[in-house]
Structures are given as C-alpha cells and as structure tokens.
Amino acid sequence: MVLSAMFSGVSGLRAEGEALGVVGDNIANGNTVGFKAQRAVFQDVLGHSILAGTSSALPGSGVRMGDVQQLFTQGSITNTGVSTDVALNGDGFLVVGGTVDGITGNFYTRAGQLTLDKDGFIVNQQGLNVQGYLANADGTLQASINDLQVPTASLQPFATTGIQVTANLDPRDPVLTFDITQPSKTSNFSSSISVFDSLGTARTLDIYFNNAGGNLYNYTVVAHGEDLAGGTPGTDQIVSNGTLQFNSDGALDTATTPALSLSFAGGATANQPIDIDFGPDITNDGSTGLLGTTQFASDSAVSSQSQDGYTSGEFSGLAIDGTGLVQGLYTNGQKVAIGQLAVAKFRSNDGLGRAGQNLWIETRESGTAALGGASTGGRASVSAGALESSNVDLAEEFVGLIQHQRSFSANSKTITTADEMLQELINIKR
C-alpha cells in the first residue's frame, strides 16, 4: 500500500503539471481575438477492474487528466471602427476555406479580423477565404456557399427610369397660363431635379406648376436644349406635361402623368423612358390621396423628391450588417450586395478540434456543420466594426494557478511521506 500511495502521488504531480499547462495556455491567449478558454477535467484511477467484484472499499490508484474541455461562453464585444471587422454574438462560427498545415477544407473561427486581398477576396488574417452566399444580380442569395469576392471594378451607371415628387401646391395662387419663353413669370411654383442618362451624365429637368383653377394644377417638364439630341443650346424645350386634380379636402384625386421619352445628347441611349410619380391618388390607386402631393392652403413647397438613376462609381469600401450581409460601397453613394457571411452551427461545440491559428475543425464528436445566415436558426448575430475578445478570466486563472501549485506541493508530500515509511521498514531489518 505504501508503494501504491507513492504512485498515486506521482499521478497527482503529472496531472497537476498538465493542468498547469492548460492554465498557462489560457493566460497566454488572454488577448487573442475569439479565443475560448479551456479547463482541465480530472478523473480518478482505479487499481482494479470494476468487473472483478472487488470491494468498493479498496483505495484508488491516483488521478489523471482525462480531458481538456473548451468553454464556448461569449466573449466581450469590443468596437474597433474597422469596417471589415466582425464579431459573432451568440452561437456559431465564421467559415473559412483553404489549406492549413497540409489540410485542405473548411475551418471555423470566432476571430473576425477580416480584410481584402489583392484579388478582392475577403480573407482572414491567415489568408483563408471567407465563405458565404454570393448575391445574384437581382440581389437574391445563392443556395450554396462559396468564396466571397468583392468586384472592385467601377460600378456602371444606371439610367433614370422614375422620378418621385412629393409637394404641396397652394390653391390660393393666381391662375396662370404657362409660357415656355417666360417660364418663371408664367408659373406659380417650380422645382428642379437631376436625372442620369445611360452613360451616367447628370441632366437637369425643371418642373413648373400652374394653378388652373377648380382644384386643378397643371405641370410642365422642361429640359435644357443643350442636354437633348438635336436641341438648341440655351433654348429650353417642353418634354412632357400633365395634370393634378385635387378634391375639396386638398387630397390628390386624379393624376395624369404621361411618361417622358428623352433622347439625350452625347451618345446616350435614345428614347430613354422616365416615369414621373406625384404619389398615390384616389381614382387610380384607391388611396386617401394624402400620402403624396397635396393642395392645402399653405405655401407651395417640395417636401421630398428622388430618382433612381446614378452615375458610375469607384469601389470605396465594405459595409456589413447584423445579418452578415456584405455590401460594396461606391463613390456615387450606391451600395451593392456582394453576399452574406455563412455562419456554422454545431450540435456539440465541445467536440470541435483545435487547429491552431484561431481555427477549429469539424470532428465526429462535434457533428456536421449546419450552415446558414446570421440571426437564423439560433445562430449568432453579426456586429460589424467590432471584435470578440477572449473569454479568459485572468482573475479566475490566477486562482487556478494557486490551486494547482498547492495541489502539486501536497502530492509531493505524499511521495516524501511514503518514502519515509519505506525507510522505516528498511530500518526494521537493521
């Protein structure tokens, strides 16, 4: 039994030494982004078979470190202000693909320090390609994951197809008849808006409003001659007109808005159609007529106007939202969907294998990765411009150091005590 006690002490020294390595690894990675702390799991060791029918009163044969358990608790989220940094808040992992230590495939990480490589691929700090669902031309997402690549070429222009104007037109204005030669003097109110042709050139359209009496307003759309194919520079030209009929409550009852068909100068596509919209009316849309242009007894004014065209733009950066949707930002103010980050969820995170470099690999114990978008199916949400800190609690780790040190010393005392007892037995012979 004395020898057994000595070997039990040896097992304690070995187990505490291995556990000290776990604590040291945690402390060393206290500032590693996305690192998950671990803890040593001790198991007692029997000196006999549990099938042999021996008495349970027999002592054991010491201890061993049976496993190192990973602790996948949430780390704190730290804002960095870097647009390509992402932090996962909840359960799940970013998916990256490539080769690590001779192994090629998908790896999983909580470290969201992402960047763009020279070819426009979104990669992590090890150069592995971030996986996601690529966006189609219409903005929908593909069903399978692939390397996310940002098209860094210029964004081609988009010709204006529609104009939206929301305004109030004062019924107290005098009745006037519009004259193209004196537009300002023969109109009650006007507004200007820039539209874009097929080459991305901005063109100005002026909209003049005239009170025709009887709750009726006429509008006239005018283009500058130098902007039109065959036009005369310095001479304005009427390109469309219509009517806005209001009811006695000032609501838009009927809007007659024929589409524009414009042929701009400078090589742009001819007969560019542009619809003009003053908001829903009662007759055609079944609306209240109060959601767009109105006629109330207050000064005429435009509250909002917009159009859907834009000029060409250069790539200027990335934006990532809470669902992991990656959008390219361009100098013309446009955002273009590139794809959505894939988030992997496992039945058992504890079963994942550590691959180093802030990576995990799938194992039989973890189960197969279930891929999906962020914030779906219990998966983590994405915080852009932020990183997840290590979940290591230094105070707890230092307490663990003390515990393991004391236990190591206590086990060494078991060995020295057993040694003294053996020495006493030897002295009996003398």
C-alpha positions in Angstrom: 0.0 0.0 0.0 2.9 2.3 0.7 4.2 1.9 -2.9 0.6 2.5 -4.2 0.5 5.7 -2.2 3.8 6.8 -3.8 2.5 6.1 -7.3 -0.8 8.0 -6.5 1.4 11.0 -5.6 3.2 10.7 -8.9 0.0 10.6 -10.8 -1.1 13.8 -8.9 2.2 15.5 -9.9 1.7 14.5 -13.5 -2.0 15.6 -13.6 -1.3 19.0 -11.9 1.6 19.7 -14.2 -0.6 19.0 -17.2 -3.4 21.2 -15.8 -0.9 24.0 -15.2 -0.2 23.9 -18.9 -3.9 24.4 -19.6 -4.0 27.4 -17.3 -0.8 28.8 -18.9 -2.3 28.4 -22.4 -5.4 30.4 -21.2 -3.3 33.2 -19.7 -1.0 33.3 -22.8 -4.1 33.8 -25.0 -5.8 36.4 -22.8 -5.6 38.9 -25.7 -6.2 36.5 -28.6 -9.3 37.6 -30.5 -12.0 35.0 -30.4 -10.0 32.6 -28.2 -12.1 30.2 -26.0 -10.7 29.3 -22.6 -10.2 25.6 -21.5 -10.2 23.8 -18.3 -8.7 20.5 -17.2 -11.0 17.7 -16.3 -9.6 15.3 -13.7 -10.6 11.6 -13.4 -9.8 9.2 -10.6 -7.9 6.0 -11.4 -8.9 2.5 -10.1 -6.3 0.0 -9.2 -8.6 -2.9 -10.0 -11.3 -3.9 -12.5 -14.8 -2.8 -11.8 -15.9 -6.2 -13.2 -13.8 -8.3 -10.8 -16.3 -8.0 -7.9 -13.8 -6.4 -5.6 -14.8 -4.4 -2.6 -15.6 -0.7 -3.2 -13.6 0.0 0.0 -10.3 -0.5 -1.8 -8.4 2.7 -2.5 -7.9 4.1 -5.9 -4.6 4.5 -7.7 -4.4 8.2 -8.1 -5.7 10.7 -10.7 -5.2 11.6 -14.3 -6.3 14.5 -16.6 -9.0 12.8 -18.6 -9.8 15.7 -21.0 -9.4 19.4 -21.7 -12.8 21.0 -22.1 -13.3 24.0 -24.2 -15.5 26.7 -22.8 -17.6 28.4 -25.5 -19.0 31.2 -23.4 -19.5 34.6 -25.1 -16.5 36.9 -25.1 -17.0 40.7 -24.7 -17.6 42.7 -27.9 -15.1 45.5 -28.5 -15.7 48.2 -31.1 -12.8 48.8 -33.4 -14.3 51.1 -36.1 -12.7 48.9 -38.8 -15.5 48.1 -41.4 -14.2 44.6 -42.2 -14.0 43.5 -38.5 -16.9 41.3 -37.4 -17.9 39.8 -34.1 -20.3 37.0 -33.5 -22.8 37.5 -30.7 -24.2 34.1 -29.9 -23.7 30.5 -31.0 -21.9 29.8 -34.3 -18.6 30.2 -36.2 -17.5 32.0 -39.3 -16.5 29.6 -42.1 -13.1 30.0 -43.9 -11.7 27.8 -46.6 -8.1 26.9 -47.6 -5.1 24.9 -46.5 -3.7 24.8 -43.0 -0.8 22.5 -42.1 -1.4 20.4 -45.2 -5.1 20.0 -44.6 -7.4 21.5 -47.2 -11.1 22.2 -46.4 -13.3 24.4 -44.3 -12.3 25.7 -40.9 -14.3 27.5 -38.3 -13.3 30.6 -36.3 -14.6 33.3 -34.0 -11.8 35.7 -34.9 -13.4 38.2 -37.3 -10.3 40.2 -38.3 -11.2 40.2 -42.0 -9.7 42.1 -44.9 -9.5 42.2 -48.7 -6.6 40.5 -50.6 -5.2 41.8 -53.9 -7.8 39.9 -55.9 -10.8 41.3 -53.9 -11.4 38.1 -51.9 -12.5 38.6 -48.3 -9.9 36.7 -46.2 -8.9 36.3 -42.6 -5.5 37.1 -41.1 -4.1 33.7 -42.3 -5.2 34.4 -45.9 -8.1 31.8 -45.8 -11.1 32.7 -47.9 -14.2 33.7 -46.0 -17.2 31.6 -47.1 -20.7 32.9 -47.8 -23.7 33.0 -50.0 -23.0 35.1 -53.1 -25.6 37.6 -54.3 -27.2 37.3 -57.7 -27.7 40.3 -60.0 -31.2 40.8 -58.6 -30.0 40.9 -55.0 -31.2 37.4 -54.1 -28.7 35.0 -52.5 -27.4 31.7 -53.9 -28.2 28.5 -52.1 -24.6 27.1 -51.7 -21.6 28.8 -50.1 -18.5 30.0 -52.0 -15.6 32.3 -51.6 -16.8 35.9 -51.1 -15.2 38.2 -53.6 -15.7 41.9 -54.0 -15.9 43.3 -57.5 -13.5 46.2 -57.2 -14.1 47.4 -60.8 -16.1 50.6 -61.4 -19.8 50.4 -60.9 -21.5 51.1 -64.2 -24.1 53.9 -64.3 -27.8 53.3 -64.2 -30.1 55.4 -66.4 -33.0 57.1 -64.5 -36.3 55.3 -65.0 -38.5 57.1 -62.5 -38.9 60.3 -60.6 -40.9 60.7 -57.4 -42.1 64.1 -56.2 -44.0 64.9 -53.0 -45.1 68.5 -52.7 -47.9 70.9 -51.5 -49.4 73.2 -54.1 -51.1 76.3 -52.8 -54.7 76.7 -54.0 -54.5 80.5 -53.2 -52.1 81.0 -56.1 -53.4 83.0 -59.0 -54.4 81.2 -62.2 -51.6 81.4 -64.8 -51.0 80.0 -68.3 -47.5 78.6 -68.8 -45.3 80.2 -71.5 -42.0 78.4 -72.3 -40.4 81.7 -73.2 -41.1 83.1 -69.8 -41.3 80.0 -67.5 -40.6 81.8 -64.2 -43.1 84.5 -64.8 -45.9 82.3 -66.1 -45.8 79.6 -63.4 -46.8 79.6 -59.7 -44.1 77.2 -58.5 -41.1 75.2 -59.8 -38.6 72.6 -58.8 -35.5 71.1 -60.4 -34.2 67.6 -60.3 -31.1 65.9 -61.8 -31.6 62.7 -63.7 -29.0 60.4 -65.4 -28.6 59.1 -68.9 -27.3 55.7 -69.9 -23.7 57.0 -69.8 -24.1 58.3 -66.2 -24.2 62.0 -67.3 -26.4 64.2 -65.0 -29.1 66.1 -66.8 -31.4 68.7 -65.2 -35.1 68.7 -65.6 -37.3 71.6 -64.4 -40.9 71.0 -63.3 -43.2 74.0 -63.5 -46.6 74.1 -61.7 -49.6 76.2 -62.8 -52.8 76.8 -60.9 -55.6 76.2 -63.5 -58.5 76.8 -61.0 -61.1 74.4 -59.8 -58.6 72.5 -57.7 -56.6 71.7 -60.8 -52.9 72.1 -61.2 -51.0 71.6 -64.5 -47.4 70.7 -64.5 -44.8 71.0 -67.3 -41.5 69.2 -67.5 -38.8 71.3 -69.3 -35.3 70.2 -70.4 -32.3 72.3 -71.4 -31.7 72.4 -75.2 -28.0 71.5 -74.8 -28.9 68.3 -73.0 -31.2 67.0 -75.8 -30.1 65.3 -79.0 -30.9 67.9 -81.7 -31.7 70.5 -79.2 -30.6 74.2 -79.3 -28.2 75.3 -76.6 -29.7 78.0 -74.5 -33.2 77.2 -75.5 -35.5 75.2 -73.2 -37.8 72.6 -74.5 -41.0 71.1 -73.1 -40.6 67.3 -72.9 -43.9 66.4 -71.0 -46.8 67.8 -69.2 -49.8 66.5 -67.2 -52.5 67.4 -64.7 -53.1 67.0 -60.9 -56.7 67.2 -59.9 -57.4 67.6 -56.2 -60.7 67.3 -54.2 -62.2 69.9 -51.9 -60.1 68.4 -49.0 -56.8 69.0 -50.7 -56.3 65.3 -51.5 -54.9 64.2 -54.8 -58.0 62.8 -56.7 -56.6 62.1 -60.1 -53.0 62.4 -61.5 -52.5 62.3 -65.3 -48.8 61.7 -65.7 -47.6 60.6 -69.1 -44.2 59.0 -69.2 -41.3 61.0 -70.6 -39.3 59.7 -73.5 -36.0 61.6 -73.7 -33.1 61.4 -76.2 -30.1 63.0 -74.5 -27.1 64.4 -76.4 -23.6 63.0 -76.1 -24.1 59.4 -77.3 -26.6 58.3 -74.7 -29.3 55.7 -75.4 -32.2 57.3 -77.4 -35.8 57.5 -76.2 -35.0 56.9 -72.5 -38.3 56.4 -70.7 -38.8 58.1 -67.4 -42.0 57.8 -65.3 -43.0 60.7 -63.0 -44.9 60.0 -59.8 -46.5 62.6 -57.5 -47.8 60.0 -55.1 -50.9 57.7 -55.0 -54.2 59.2 -55.9 -57.8 58.3 -55.1 -59.1 57.4 -58.5 -56.3 55.2 -59.9 -54.8 53.8 -56.6 -57.7 53.7 -54.2 -55.6 55.8 -51.8 -56.6 58.6 -49.5 -54.8 60.9 -51.8 -52.9 62.4 -48.8 -49.8 60.3 -49.0 -48.1 62.2 -51.7 -48.7 65.6 -53.3 -51.5 67.7 -51.7 -53.3 71.0 -52.1 -53.5 72.7 -48.8 -53.7 76.5 -48.1 -50.0 76.9 -47.3 -47.1 78.0 -49.4 -46.1 75.7 -52.3 -43.1 73.6 -51.4 -41.5 70.3 -52.3 -41.1 68.1 -49.2 -39.2 65.3 -51.0 -38.1 64.3 -54.4 -35.9 61.4 -55.7 -35.0 59.5 -58.8 -33.5 56.0 -59.2 -30.5 56.7 -61.5 -26.9 57.2 -60.7 -23.6 57.9 -62.4 -20.6 55.5 -62.4 -18.7 55.0 -59.1 -15.5 53.6 -57.8 -15.3 51.0 -55.0 -14.6 52.6 -51.7 -15.1 50.0 -49.0 -17.4 47.4 -47.4 -20.4 47.5 -45.1 -21.6 44.5 -43.1 -25.0 44.5 -41.3 -26.3 42.4 -38.4 -27.4 39.6 -40.7 -23.9 39.3 -42.2 -24.9 40.9 -45.5 -21.8 42.2 -47.2 -22.3 45.3 -49.4 -19.8 47.1 -51.6 -19.7 50.9 -51.1 -19.1 53.1 -54.1 -18.2 56.8 -54.5 -21.6 57.5 -56.2 -23.3 56.6 -52.9 -24.6 53.2 -54.1 -24.5 50.0 -52.1 -24.3 46.7 -54.0 -25.0 43.4 -52.3 -22.0 41.1 -52.6 -23.1 38.2 -50.4 -23.9 37.0 -46.9 -21.5 35.6 -44.4 -22.1 31.9 -43.7 -22.4 31.0 -40.0 -21.8 27.4 -39.0 -23.6 25.8 -36.0 -22.7 22.5 -34.4 -24.6 20.1 -32.2 -21.6 19.9 -29.9 -19.1 22.7 -29.8 -17.1 20.8 -27.2 -16.4 18.2 -29.8 -14.6 20.6 -32.2 -10.9 20.0 -32.7 -8.5 22.8 -32.3 -6.4 23.5 -35.4 -4.4 26.5 -34.1 -4.3 29.9 -35.7 -7.7 30.7 -34.0 -9.3 27.8 -36.0 -11.4 24.8 -35.2 -12.1 21.7 -37.4 -15.2 19.5 -37.6 -14.9 16.1 -35.9 -17.2 13.1 -35.4 -17.8 14.3 -31.9 -18.9 17.8 -32.9 -21.3 16.6 -35.6 -21.6 18.1 -39.1 -21.7 21.9 -39.5 -25.2 23.3 -40.1 -24.7 26.3 -42.3 -27.0 29.3 -42.6 -27.2 33.1 -42.3 -26.6 35.0 -39.2 -29.5 35.5 -36.8 -31.3 32.5 -38.2 -31.9 29.1 -36.6 -30.4 30.1 -33.3 -27.2 31.3 -35.0 -25.2 34.3 -33.8 -25.9 37.8 -35.0 -23.1 39.8 -36.5 -21.7 43.0 -35.1 -19.8 44.9 -37.7 -16.8 47.1 -36.9 -16.2 45.1 -33.7 -14.3 42.0 -32.5 -15.0 39.4 -29.9 -12.4 39.4 -27.1 -11.0 36.2 -25.5 -13.3 34.8 -22.8 -10.4 34.2 -20.5 -11.0 35.5 -16.9 -7.5 36.3 -15.7 -8.6 36.5 -12.0 -10.0 33.0 -12.2 -6.9 31.7 -14.0 -4.6 33.1 -11.3 -6.7 31.4 -8.6 -6.3 28.2 -10.6 -2.6 28.7 -10.6 -2.6 28.8 -6.8 -4.8 25.8 -6.6 -2.7 23.7 -8.9 0.5 24.8 -7.2 -0.8 23.9 -3.7 -2.1 20.5 -5.0 1.3 19.8 -6.7 3.0 20.5 -3.4 0.5 18.3 -1.5 1.1 15.4 -3.9 4.9 15.8 -3.5 4.3 15.4 0.3 2.5 12.1 -0.4 5.6 10.8 -2.1 8.1 12.0 0.6 5.9 10.6 3.3 5.7 7.2 1.5 9.4 7.3 1.1 9.9 7.9 4.9 7.6 5.0 5.7 9.6 2.7 3.4 12.8 3.9 5.1 11.3 2.9 8.4 10.5 -0.6 7.1 14.1 -0.9 5.9 15.4 0.2 9.3 13.4 -2.7 11.0 15.7 -5.2 9.2 18.7 -3.4 10.6 
